[in-house]
Amino acid sequence: MTQLINKQFRLAARPIGRPKKTDWEYREDAVPNLQDGELLVQAKFISLDPAMRGWMNDARSYIAPVEIGAVMRAGAVGKVIASRHTKFSEGMYVVGSLGVQSHAVSDGAGLMAVDPKLAPLSLYLGALGMPGMTAYFGLLDVGQPKEGETVVVSGAAGAVGSVVGQIARIKGCKVVGIAGGPEKCNMLTETLRFDAAIDYKSDDLRKSLKAACPNGIDVYFDNVGGDILDTVLTRINRSARIPICGAISQYNNTTPIKGPSNYLSLLINRARMEGFIVFDYAGRYKTAMQEIAGWIASGELTVKEHIVSGIETFPETLLMLFDGGNTGKLMIQVD
Amino acid sequence: MTQLINKQFRLAARPIGRPKKTDWEYREDAVPNLQDGELLVQAKFISLDPAMRGWMNDARSYIAPVEIGAVMRAGAVGKVIASRHTKFSEGMYVVGSLGVQSHAVSDGAGLMAVDPKLAPLSLYLGALGMPGMTAYFGLLDVGQPKEGETVVVSGAAGAVGSVVGQIARIKGCKVVGIAGGPEKCNMLTETLRFDAAIDYKSDDLRKSLKAACPNGIDVYFDNVGGDILDTVLTRINRSARIPICGAISQYNNTTPIKGPSNYLSLLINRARMEGFIVFDYAGRYKTAMQEIAGWIASGELTVKEHIVSGIETFPETLLMLFDGGNTGKLMIQVD
């Protein structure tokens, strides 16, 4: 066996605002020999997620920041190509937090075996992975949509938003997606069968929301924060629920985050805004995965993926998330 | 019977920012003769509440704005001095939305008979009235404090806050009040038996919260909004609940309301911020009143009142709410 090389991106500096190329260190290191209890995974797909921006900051959060000099944290799916681990054997496929690298040595903690015959590998980073779980539990547990209610989702063409809207449709809700640009909006109504889509880049959001949601908004699944959250707050119904999934419009701010000026709409409308972290639902992932897989199989849920080739593209590819460059789940195909 | 004169304040203009004297019209009108189904109430105490500022704005809310030219809306308690109503007879005492006036003609809608032998009349505007109900349902239903948890309340020396903190203490919580000035803070810890009080005017709020809440904050009952809400958000625990009762720091703004920049703390901490309106709990007022009356009788709950004499003082007395001038329930004694 020739010496394997691990292509990897390490965090070189904490970004101020938008992550720059110099915030990363690209390295090619020899893959070390395995110790007892370790396995080696060759990554096939690496997941790029908005949450990664938060992990780069040195701030108290739901998870420790990535240390300077460490391989950047990322979800990935790959093949076990060597193993001295009792649970994972060579030839198996696994998904987990394997980092932005082509070859990951792991002690197996947090890894889950997946079956590439049941679903394409990339799905385990998308609709059957963290974004799918985030959509499922954030919408159903936190948002608690009821049949006939109006659900609005921002970042609607993204990995999470595209699944949120479709689950809401499956549950009998009226679904309105907010996304940037006519192509994404067409995709939402044509391919994903949302009831309406609003292009926040060109439409008057307030007027469009009024037109698309004549009965008001019962659930707003927020991926973006900022002005969109503030505008939606003016249109919510009594007892509305606002799951806070993220605030991608604010992640690269160099000034303080824009808080929602219209938050007193929560008071008037007896509404609530509630944060959640998908990891809390780990005990129920299996059930959610089965249900989502069933919807995919029946054609009720359409998966959108945006796959970029080559781990070397990581610094630029990551920025697509903040520039609205991707439609559906963004990931890097390794090799 | 000599002709009775009704002293009254009518809304003359919608205030911009802080209500000015010229936003009011003071009038003395003859009390009209009663029609069938009407009663005449001589007000004893008129309630002054932060919510009144919102009612003066021409904005969509949970209740219609007060019309220009109409008697200002206010809760009041008084004596029935004439009646052609089947349910309310002369000599009874009633509480309800009777307005800022000495003599109110009413059709009985929304009026409740009260017994001045069971409790001093003024209590029906405070701990046994809307502020008490707001504290009770906002804390217990929305905040859901559990024994041993830490509850923080702002506007803690006010009509609502002073009751919130005491109910939290009765329920076995650690209670920290935020108020303005050393006198109010002393009152909170000495008279109302809060565990700690923070003077937001002179203390470093962030440091004081850290010191007073070593185990973090589980429930934050917010009466004030603004910078205090933002600072508290940095100290909340996982699954914290934030009942939004009001935002008195923002009510006289002439610029947009300051939204909470730190609202993403809700996400990290899987916490929620939830608005409520006391009127929704009307069906349970009786139970709450009985429980609060019991706590007052047993000495577990101490009532603080701030009574100003003379309806003529209304425009200036109202401003005490925004200037932190009152300790406990602010009201005007008529006569």
Contacts between the chains, C-beta under 8 A, distances in Angstrom:
chain1	res1	chain2	res2	distance
A	60	B	268	7.6
A	61	B	268	5.2
A	62	B	267	8.0
A	62	B	268	5.0
A	62	B	269	7.7
A	225	B	264	7.5
A	230	B	259	7.2
A	244	B	263	7.4
A	244	B	264	7.2
A	244	B	266	5.5
A	244	B	267	4.8
A	245	B	267	7.5
A	246	B	267	7.2
A	247	B	264	5.8
A	247	B	267	7.8
A	250	B	264	7.7
A	256	B	261	4.9
A	257	B	261	4.9
A	257	B	262	7.4
A	257	B	263	7.8
A	257	B	264	6.5
A	258	B	259	6.9
A	258	B	261	7.1
A	259	B	230	7.2
A	259	B	258	6.9
A	259	B	259	3.2
A	259	B	260	4.2
A	259	B	261	4.2
A	259	B	262	7.2
A	259	B	263	5.4
A	260	B	259	4.3
A	260	B	260	7.2
A	260	B	263	6.3
A	261	B	256	4.9
A	261	B	257	4.9
A	261	B	258	7.1
A	261	B	259	4.2
A	262	B	257	7.5
A	262	B	259	7.2
A	263	B	244	7.4
A	263	B	257	7.8
A	263	B	259	5.4
A	263	B	260	6.3
A	263	B	263	7.3
A	263	B	273	7.2
A	264	B	225	7.5
A	264	B	244	7.2
A	264	B	247	5.8
A	264	B	250	7.7
A	264	B	257	6.6
A	264	B	275	7.5
A	265	B	275	7.8
A	266	B	244	5.5
A	266	B	273	6.3
A	266	B	274	6.6
A	266	B	275	3.8
A	267	B	62	8.0
A	267	B	244	4.8
A	267	B	245	7.5
A	267	B	246	7.2
A	267	B	247	7.8
A	267	B	275	3.4
A	267	B	276	7.3
A	267	B	277	7.3
A	268	B	60	7.6
A	268	B	61	5.2
A	268	B	62	5.0
A	268	B	275	6.8
A	268	B	277	7.5
A	269	B	62	7.8
A	269	B	275	6.5
A	270	B	274	7.7
A	270	B	275	5.4
A	270	B	276	5.4
A	270	B	277	5.8
A	270	B	280	6.4
A	271	B	274	7.3
A	271	B	275	5.8
A	272	B	272	5.3
A	272	B	273	6.6
A	272	B	274	3.8
A	272	B	275	7.3
A	273	B	263	7.2
A	273	B	266	6.3
A	273	B	272	6.6
A	273	B	273	4.9
A	273	B	274	7.7
A	274	B	266	6.6
A	274	B	270	7.7
A	274	B	271	7.3
A	274	B	272	3.8
A	274	B	273	7.6
A	274	B	274	8.0
A	275	B	264	7.5
A	275	B	265	7.8
A	275	B	266	3.8
A	275	B	267	3.4
A	275	B	268	6.7
A	275	B	269	6.5
A	275	B	270	5.4
A	275	B	271	5.8
A	275	B	272	7.3
A	276	B	267	7.3
A	276	B	270	5.4
A	277	B	267	7.4
A	277	B	268	7.5
A	277	B	270	5.7
A	280	B	270	6.4
